[in-house]
Amino acid sequence: MSTGMDRRQFLKAAATSALGAVVFAGCAVPKRELLVESPVRMPEDLVTGADNWYATVCRQCPAGCGVIVRVMEGRAKKIEGNPDYPINRGKLCARGQAGVQALYHPDRVTGPLRRDRATGQFSPISWNDALDLLGARLKALRGQPDTVVLATEPLRGSLATLVDGFVRAYGAASHLTLEPLESTPLWDSMARLTSPILSSYTLLSVLPEFDIANTRYLLSFGADFLSTELSPVRYSLGYGEFRHPDESGRGTFVQVEPRFSMTGANADRWVPVRPGTEGVLALSLAYVMISEGLADSEAARAMTGGRGADALSDFQPERAAAVTGVPAGTIVEIARAFATQRPSLAVGGGPAAAQTNGTFNLTAIYALNFLTGGVGALGGMALNPVPPKELPRAARPPSPFASWRRLAEQMRTGQPRPVNLIMFRGVNPVYSLPTSLGFAEALARIPLVVSFASIMDETATLADLVLPEHTYLEDWGDDVPVPGPGYQVVGYQQPVVLPVHDTRGFADVLLVLAQEVGSDMEQSLPWKTYRDMVRDGARELHSLGRGSIVEANIEAFWNRALQNGGWWDASDRYTGPLPQPQLLPTQAPTPEFAGDPHEFPLHLVPFASHSLGDGRGAHLPWLQATPDPITSVAWQTWVEVGRQTARQNDLEEGTVVSVESPQGRVEAAVYVNPALPPEVVAVPLGQGHSSYGRYAQGRGANILSILAPLEDRENGALAWAATRVRLVKAGRRQPIPKFEGTMFAAQVPGSEVIEVTRP
Amino acid sequence: MGLVRSKWTLGLAGAGLLFIIVIVLAVMFVPRALGFGQAPEQPIAFSHIPHVSKDVAGLECVFCHRTVETGATAGIPSVEQCMFCHRLIGRDNPEVQKLAAAWADERPIDWMRVHRVPDSVHFVHEPHIRGGITCATCHGDVGNMPRVRQAITLRMGDCLACHRQRGAPTECSVCHY
């Protein structure tokens, strides 16, 4: 009867009426988004050709993992970890994966170049002309060999033997190695702790194996071992086993460091410490362990000269707390857990080593392992065996920063003798040395500068002659990884593709140069090609007749070595005498910092980028696009400041600041990280290239450039975390390119955000 | 006063009513927006019945949807694969002739997607098949549909109910990542 609608009718009408259509048409998905196109041909039939996997050695960082490369129709397509290789057992990091981009980089130097110093222009030159030119110069300088300098990254394997032989046969040319974040303090502290056992063979040719997998309590001082320290893939593997809840339980992990690293983010407990005081903290732990009778009594006696805890009375927890900023209660807790939850392992690195007292810090840290009987034990610091002479040469410590400072001085002044020729291979000192050294300017005084760069880096742009070398995927080689896995490993590197451009292997160029210089040099380097030399090394290895490959003849041995990517002998463990604990220092050298604390109130803690490393990965777009694991920033440099510092200086995310040290300034945008202690500002390495290909150039800032040239007092290593800085607002903003959301880090009960504040 | 109040009351009641209407309509239409009950018209009037029926071809689902056991998507068969059989079978059928024409022109076929989840969801077929879930659990009895229709709502509640029942993970990040 009623003409009105009841509710049901109304809804029905609305649902089907024009109103409903209008309101909900917007909710429907447009038809084009529903289209799903069938391929015309069978997708599996579109793949033509067969793939081959070749084993070789990764050279993207010094860890030396084994890789297998998928090659289709002569093109390298994909790199994976070599499942058989003892170092990485099939795993591989982002940097290793990105190797194909180094091979097919659009900005590779496609052939030898010569620079006209007047115009600064590079023009192509043939290999013959280039080698004649360099050979003639080497020949002419033969009478004064000490004016010739060869600078490389730290070398090992047959290449190290070849370079040593070349330098020696030439006369007394100097060979310098450069590692921007040097491991010199680590080598030195190891030599000190393990002397005289290890110094007796080849100047400590192997670092110990840190047996993370089998330890139950892991205490790390600044070592970002899951990300960049020494052999991160190997340590990550061990870490996985360490965390796996098997019958011995899930291991406990404590990270002590001034900046919240990715490794720190994985720890059960993260302890912020004042930069440079890690050694004091370690000795304080030793004090607690000894005074409470938790340490091995024999080691405690030897390390304190029989005086017991009294010898370390300067390091009582209350005193150490005042120095380190770590509460005394925390020190006692960690010391007790470290001593009782065995096997335990203490490791150190990163900023702890990069101080003027870096070697002291590391020595004190690693000495803790003696107090818990961890040296040479399962789950502790296992020693690597003595390499037999049949193995390719093992690694040596890098040349300390002091020798580079002296070289720069020598280049600039020509005293005590001029530098007439300098050659760079695998290093980029113009980028990685502090600008205050004046290396780039000094380079202009050298008559002939040669670079073997495969991508035009900052040093190559100042070279007179660029002789582009093969990438590692196009070249031969062998490797003795450091640190080894507790037994002998030799990796074999083979070309997986034909050279993409008109490049040559560095080692092969040296052999040609030896021929050009003189018949005596040719005799001491009797190989036609580098491949022959590597193969000769394999012949020696074959003569051992043991390990993973035992074959009747060298031909079969060589084939299998290349097929497997290397040779190893897991049964060959260290069996010699164990190093004896040494006397602990009773006083700590105070770390020295560049910059007046009032004028430059903040500690600069640079850190190696997870993907770009110390900058050598910056030319690869995959690595540029890999977000930092803590901040999620990609493609840029950022300045990490704590929330308290940010508040006090009126900084927020995206505020561009100038980071000023006594030596210079760089600009970058702020990223506020609540976990950063207020006295610290952290900046990643890797960006700020003025050259190095289209993906690296003109992006971010190079924090290495403003470092003060402070050195470790004991060995002249660069104290790269000992510069003080101030932040000055640049008056503009620049959004941070990051993956995380824009929500600020709020404190939520149950999952608190780590925030470090100081009174 | 009373008048003013009643105006306010009326206004509030009206707004409330409108709000309820919107909610009700939304609840009615959201499954539709997700495709529930829809059977879009396809460029070729393809029917699963003769393909799946035991009396005719009797094909397994994976015979055509080849990547369902290995990948995120089940995979739409290529034109070439259809032609393996239809080169000979059903050549008189006008719909098969459309297929043959596409093949002759090397032209893909623009099928209309029937089953889908919102963009915020990452659904991967492979672990579900590995876990023994049958295709029909989510897709209904496709083998008896002359034109494929979405028979299950595929709302989050449906996913969660099944995940809970089978002890599969229910953390947000399992699907929303």
Boltz contact constraints between the chains, C-beta under 6 A:
constraints:
  - contact:
      token1: [A, 15]
      token2: [B, 28]
      max_distance: 6.0
  - contact:
      token1: [A, 24]
      token2: [B, 29]
      max_distance: 6.0
  - contact:
      token1: [A, 27]
      token2: [B, 33]
      max_distance: 6.0
  - contact:
      token1: [A, 34]
      token2: [B, 112]
      max_distance: 6.0
  - contact:
      token1: [A, 34]
      token2: [B, 113]
      max_distance: 6.0
  - contact:
      token1: [A, 35]
      token2: [B, 110]
      max_distance: 6.0
  - contact:
      token1: [A, 36]
      token2: [B, 76]
      max_distance: 6.0
  - contact:
      token1: [A, 36]
      token2: [B, 111]
      max_distance: 6.0
  - contact:
      token1: [A, 36]
      token2: [B, 113]
      max_distance: 6.0
  - contact:
      token1: [A, 37]
      token2: [B, 108]
      max_distance: 6.0
  - contact:
      token1: [A, 37]
      token2: [B, 110]
      max_distance: 6.0
  - contact:
      token1: [A, 38]
      token2: [B, 76]
      max_distance: 6.0
  - contact:
      token1: [A, 38]
      token2: [B, 78]
      max_distance: 6.0
  - contact:
      token1: [A, 38]
      token2: [B, 79]
      max_distance: 6.0
  - contact:
      token1: [A, 38]
      token2: [B, 108]
      max_distance: 6.0
  - contact:
      token1: [A, 38]
      token2: [B, 109]
      max_distance: 6.0
  - contact:
      token1: [A, 39]
      token2: [B, 78]
      max_distance: 6.0
  - contact:
      token1: [A, 40]
      token2: [B, 79]
      max_distance: 6.0
  - contact:
      token1: [A, 40]
      token2: [B, 106]
      max_distance: 6.0
  - contact:
      token1: [A, 40]
      token2: [B, 108]
      max_distance: 6.0
  - contact:
      token1: [A, 41]
      token2: [B, 78]
      max_distance: 6.0
  - contact:
      token1: [A, 41]
      token2: [B, 80]
      max_distance: 6.0
  - contact:
      token1: [A, 42]
      token2: [B, 78]
      max_distance: 6.0
  - contact:
      token1: [A, 42]
      token2: [B, 80]
      max_distance: 6.0
  - contact:
      token1: [A, 42]
      token2: [B, 81]
      max_distance: 6.0
